[in-house]
Amino acid sequence: MKVKFWGVRGSLPTPPTSEHIREKFIKIIDSLNPEILGKPDQIKKYILGLNNLEAGIIGGNTPCIEIRVDNKILIFDMGSGMKALGNHLIKTKQNKNGLDLHIFISHTHWDHIHGFPFFTPAFSPNNKLTFYSPHPNLKERLEVQQDFRFFPVALEHMSAQKKFVLLQHNSSIELGKIKIFNSPLYHPGGSFGYRIECEGKSVVYATDSEYKNLDRESTKQYIDFFCNADLLIFDAQYTFEEAIHKEDWGHSSALVGIEFAVEAGVKQLALFHHEPDRNDFEIADILKKSLDYKKINFPRQQLNIFLAMEGLEISI
């Protein structure tokens, strides 16, 4: 099972600013060993060895995740990151027999669907797109987004074959060896998490959710849904303090994600749906505080915590 992040930002696309790029340049220069100055090959090697937090970007596109498992391509949400995914699929996978893509939608707020009109595989009549969601009238919602008042290309003019599957709440479906469960999450307008299982491996995608009551009875359904997941992709848009002050805004924090992950025996926790008003340094600081929190409160727990970043690929 391979998981790739194509969009990791919440609410709206957030391109890096020139100021932010300059700050990264300054930090890189400050970190250079004086002994390699004037040696271009060594400088290049040093820079290529830096991670995205140091010499790249976390990413400004809104949610889109690709999971490849059992020779199938599953896509979770259609934020602006979906455009780059579509271009990649056209270059690497498109063939005369067409692509068979399975698209699961957590909810239809703009940041989770506005990448679809730019998804190039949707314009090939040989391709088959199957949409899954517990939300009713998904096709109508996408049609409204592409009404000529708002977008120049109607949904019906995207020539790929389209099928819409309405999922029952708290149900599961099977695609070959894959089993996919859904669970309602607390978010304005409603949102749904997905658990993907195949041959003993599991990934949970739980974005856009607020956890108002953290007592054992209220959280049991989430603990059960996350239980023993190899990877939990978790909405960590707010700090813990922000989540308290933004009640009913529908998002959570890294610290709540850690508490859930520890209780549920999760192996890896990806902090996701990053706040658009935060730059990479500020998001990196949230990761640092999260690692400190885990070290202080759960020092013996084997839990790998990291930031979801565009382009990051994980094998489960």
QUIWO-V238281 format. One record per run of one state. SS is the DSSP state (alpha for helix, beta for strand, coil for the rest). FROM is the first residue (numbers start at 1). TO is the last residue. If there is no record, write none. Layout:
BEGIN
ss=SS from=FROM to=TO
ss=SS from=FROM to=TO
END
This chain:
BEGIN
ss=coil from=1 to=1
ss=beta from=2 to=7
ss=coil from=8 to=8
ss=beta from=9 to=9
ss=coil from=10 to=17
ss=alpha from=18 to=31
ss=coil from=32 to=33
ss=alpha from=34 to=36
ss=coil from=37 to=39
ss=alpha from=40 to=48
ss=coil from=49 to=51
ss=alpha from=52 to=55
ss=coil from=56 to=61
ss=beta from=62 to=62
ss=coil from=63 to=63
ss=beta from=64 to=69
ss=coil from=70 to=71
ss=beta from=72 to=76
ss=coil from=77 to=80
ss=alpha from=81 to=92
ss=coil from=93 to=99
ss=beta from=100 to=104
ss=coil from=105 to=109
ss=alpha from=110 to=112
ss=coil from=113 to=115
ss=alpha from=116 to=118
ss=coil from=119 to=119
ss=alpha from=120 to=123
ss=coil from=124 to=127
ss=beta from=128 to=133
ss=coil from=134 to=137
ss=alpha from=138 to=145
ss=coil from=146 to=154
ss=alpha from=155 to=157
ss=coil from=158 to=160
ss=beta from=161 to=166
ss=coil from=167 to=171
ss=beta from=172 to=175
ss=coil from=176 to=177
ss=beta from=178 to=185
ss=coil from=186 to=190
ss=beta from=191 to=198
ss=coil from=199 to=200
ss=beta from=201 to=206
ss=coil from=207 to=215
ss=alpha from=216 to=226
ss=coil from=227 to=230
ss=beta from=231 to=235
ss=coil from=236 to=237
ss=beta from=238 to=238
ss=coil from=239 to=239
ss=alpha from=240 to=245
ss=coil from=246 to=252
ss=beta from=253 to=253
ss=alpha from=254 to=264
ss=coil from=265 to=267
ss=beta from=268 to=272
ss=coil from=273 to=273
ss=beta from=274 to=274
ss=coil from=275 to=279
ss=alpha from=280 to=297
ss=coil from=298 to=303
ss=beta from=304 to=307
ss=coil from=308 to=312
ss=beta from=313 to=315
ss=coil from=316 to=316
END
